[in-house]
């Protein structure tokens, strides 16, 4: 598949999603970036902002299997991964697979489950496999976790451990709607829920082909150095304990490649990196003694790194 075809398919997905997710094209676009890059997404915003609707809309537009889990304090790890159940009929144990065996897993209010249950996703998110009673089982491809959480509600919640936060390629927010967008939302949802009329516009086979096309996007040595400089700068910024992980650096490269392919380009440019750096790196910053928003801090860090100037098409 050529990158022009990648651009066409992703534009179709974004256009269809806009029928339900009002003024959310940028968020849908980044969800597509994560999908093509093999990453996962954490949606964090206030209650009622449309996080779950966005995730369900995105999953519905993909002709793949999807499952939703409402995370609660009494949820057990086996409720996610599955377990072996003894059958009295034949006297043997049979595996009952959990909801993690799907293509798109919506983990709603993930921070309401206990750390033990949250940890059940660690292996699945990083290695695309699950181990049950000593048996390792591969997950389907593509595999995408879209998790939601409310940042302003802490009663009955458990903060995600840093190891799990680092496994999310991006952390996104729905943002605040302007007056016209709010009126549009009201008009759209006054009748039948628009989600019910959506049809899949992208198949699993096309997703695999788009991933292959994205991997062919050229990353100029200057841009590689540019990304490394941004990563190293996070460790030098006052108020940050340590620089972001190697996983974060690789996530930024892969995400930028996919974004370039979605724009119909066979090469990356610095603007791809500048656009994605805040949503890929900001949630991984370990800060202390500061109330500054991590996204704003990440934008300041990126602004301090000199942007390379080359003929990127070559």
N, C-alpha and C positions, 0 to 999 in steps of 0.2 A: 504494500500500500504506500502511495506517495503522501507527502505531508499536506498536499492540497486536499486530498480526500479526508485526512484527519481534520483539517480545518472545517470542511463541509459538514462532517458528521457532528462535530462538537458544537458548531453553530446551530444545527438542528435541535440538539438536546437543550441548549440554552434558550432557544426560542420557544420550545414547548414548555420548559420549566417556568418561563415568565408568565404563562397563563395562570399559574397558581402562586408562585413566589414573586410577589410584586416588588419591583426595584431591587431584586436580589441577583441580578445577572452576574455580578462580580463574585459573589459567594458560590454560585453554581459553577462558574468557570474554574474556581480554585478546587472545588470538589472533583471536577473532571481531571484536573492536573494530578491530584492525589491518586485517583483511580488509575490513571495511565502510568504513574510512577510507582505503583505498587505500595502506596502508603495508606495511612488511616487519618481520620479527621475528628477533632474534638470541637463540637459546637458549644460555645459558652455565651450565654446571654440571659437576660432577665426572664422570668416566667411569662408565657403568653406572647413571646416575640416571633414565634413561628419556626422554632428549631426542629421540632418533630415533623411538622408539615413539610419543611424543606427536605429532611432526610427521606420521608416517605415518597415525596415527589420525585426525588433523584432516583430512588430505587425503582419506582414504577416505570420510569422512562427507559430503564435498561431491561432487556429481555433476558433476565437472569433470575435465579431464585433469591428471595429475600425473606428475612425473619426479623421479628421485633421482640426484644426482651425488656420488660419493665423491671429495672433494678430496684430492689427493696432490701431492708436490713436482714430479712429472713431467707434471702436467696442463697443457695448453696453452690459451691463450684461445680458439682455434678449436674446442677440445673442448667449450666451453660455448656459443659463439655459432653455430658452423657455418662452413662454407667452400665455395668454388666448386671443384668437382672436374671435371677434364677427362675427357670421354668419347671414347674412340677410336672408338666406334661411329658417332657423328654428327659428331665433330670439333668439339664445342662444350663450353663449361663449364656445369655444372648446379649449382645451389645445394643443398647438403645441410645442412638446418637442424639446429642443435644442440639440446640439451635445454632451453635457455632459452625455446624456443618452446613454452610450455605454460601452464597456469593456476596450478598450485602447484609451485614448484621447491624441492626439499629439497636444500640445499647442506650436506652432512654434513662436519663438521670443516673448515670453510671456511678456518681459519687454517693448514692444512697445505699449501695451495697457495702458490705464489710471488706476490709483489705484482703482477707482470704479469698473472697469471691472475685474481687477485682483481679487478683493475681492469676486467676484461672485463664485470663486472656493473654497473659504475657507471652507464653510459648506460641499461641496461635497468631498473635500480631507480628511477632518477629520472625518465626521460622515457618509459618504457614502449615503447622502441624499440631496435633494434640496427642498427648500420651495418657492413656486410660488403662490402669492396672498393668502397667509395664509394656503395653502395646502402643506403638507410635503409629498414628493414622494421619495421612496427608489431607489437607483441606482442598476444597475446590478452587479453581482459578476462573475468573478473578476472585479475590477475597478482600473485601473492604469493610472495615469497622467504622461506623459513623456513630459517635457517642455524644450525648448531650449532658449538660450540667448547668445549674443555676448558680451564678457567683455570689448572689446577694442573700441566699437562703442557706444557713449553716446548721440549723437545727435538724438532727437526725441524719447528718451527712458525714462522710469520711473522706478527707482530702486524698486525692490520687497521689501515690508515691512517685518520686522523681523517675524511677525506672520505667513506670508506666507512661508518665507524661512524655518521656523521651521517645516512646514508641509511636506516638502520634506525629505524623509528618507535619500536620498543620493544626493550628488552633484558630478558629474563625468565629466571627460574631455577625449577627444579622444587621446590626446598625440601627440607627434611628430613622424612621420614615418622615418625609416632609408632608406638608398639608395635602398636596395633590396625590401623593402615594397612598395616604390614609383614606382619602375619598375613593380612590381606585380599589383599594382592598374592600371597603364597605360595599361598593357596587358589585364586585366580583363574587363575594361570599353571601350576598343576600338571598340568592336562589340556591340551586343544587350545588353541592361542593364540587368545585372544578377538578379536584383530584380524581373523581370518579370517571371523568371523560377522557383522561389521558391514556394514550396508547404507547407501547414501547417503540423507541426509534433507534435503538442501538443493541446489537446482539453481542453475546459473549465472544463469538468468532471475530467480530469487528474490533472489539476491545483488545483482543490478543494481537491483531494486525496493527492497530494503532500503537500499541506498546512497542512492537518491533520497529515501526517507523520512527518513533520518538528516540529510540536508542541510536539511530543513525545520525542524529543531529550533531553537527560539528561543534566541539567546545575548544575554542582557540586557547593556546597556552597562556595568553595574557589574562583571559577570563578565569582560568584555573587559578592563577596567582591572585587574581582579584578576590575570588571566593575565599581562598586561604587567608588573605589579609583581613577580610571581614571577620572570619572565625577567630583569628588570633587577637583582633582588636577587642572582641568581647571579653577576653581575659584581662585586658589592660584597663578597661573602663572602671572608674571609681564606683564602688558600691556593688560590684559583681564579684562573687567568690572565685569563680574559675571560668575558663572559656568553655564554650559549648562542645558537645561530644563529636567524635569522628562520625557517628551515625548522623548527626545533624548536618555536618558538612556534605556528606554523600546525599542526604535527602535534598539539600538545596541544589546540588548539581542536577540530580534526576528530575526534580520538579521544574527547574529552569529549562531543561531539554524538552520536557513535555509541553511546557507553555510555548516555547518557540515553535514546536511542531503544530500546535493548535492555532498559531498565527500564520501558518503556511510557510514557515521558514525552515531551511535545512541547516541553519547556523544560529548560535546563541549570540545575544548582544548584552551589554552591561545592564540595560534597562530591565531585562528579564530577571536578573539577579536582584536588582534594587526593588522591584515590585514584590518579589516573593520572600525576600529575606525576613521582613518583620513577622509574617504569618508562619514561617518555617522555624525561625530561631528564637523569637521573643519569648515563647512559653517555656523555653529550655533555660532561660537565664536564671541563675541562682543569685538573688539579690539580698542585701541586708541594709538596714538603716536608711531606707528611702521609700517614699510613697509614690515615686514617679511611675507612670504606666510603662510596662515593659515594651509595648509597641512603640511608644514615643522614644524610649531609650534606644531601641534597636534602630529606629530611623536616624537618630543622632549619630550612632556608631557608623552606620553605612555612609552618612554624609562626611565623615572624617577620612574615609578611605579614598584615595585618588582613583578616579575612573580611568581605565585604560582606553586609549584611542587607537584603533587599528581598522584595517579594511576587513570587516568580519566575514564578508562573503567568500573570501579566499581561505 
